[in-house]
Amino acid sequence: MKLSYLKLGLLFSILLSFSCSTFSQSTAAARINFALDADGHQLQSGTKYYIYPSQGGNGGGLALSAKDFACPFYVMQENLEASNGVPLRLLPVDNRQQSISLSTDLNIAFNAATICVQSTAWKLGPIDENSGRRYVMSNGVIGRPGADTLSSWFKIERDGSGNGYKIVYCPGVCGSCKVGCGDIGVFIENGKKWLGLSDDPFVFVFKKA
């Protein structure tokens, strides 16, 4: 009888160890698959966040500013490191999703209003005639995934250096559409930092507003 109890105890210990190991692995996997803020918490849909450069000395947060003195406004980075910028919200294509997954189509929208009286959701603009670049601007569309809203969808990816995250334009909301994918980086023009498609991604971290 004692031997049977010992066998049962040993079996229970093995099962408990296996369960703990499985839970630990699943928790680690969840942390890898979800974007985290600077405090290590999973990003939440609709919650307001600031975006900061992952390395100090590279400017401040993100905001909107007029370019060529006309609407719509364009997404830019504040020059002053002490500036928080404007908080923004992340809205995944699946509006039932609470935590923000990596590599998932989502809308990005500033929690603000502008004199343009337009949506503050991001969208990737057309090729600029003067610079040949594609800038990130406001007046994007929230929701309604498909060919008509293709320019308004972005993804969050972990940067290859492991220092933070990057934003990628490579929407998957239209299976039949041809999309030119690329990272979102920063261009310095006339003393201002504008966001747009670039071979050099803007690497950042999230901080809850």
Helices and strands as residue ranges (DSSP letters): H 2-33, E 49-53, E 62-67, E 70-77, E 88-92, E 106-110, E 123-127, E 134-137, G 147-152, E 155-158, E 165-169, E 182-189, E 192-198, E 204-208
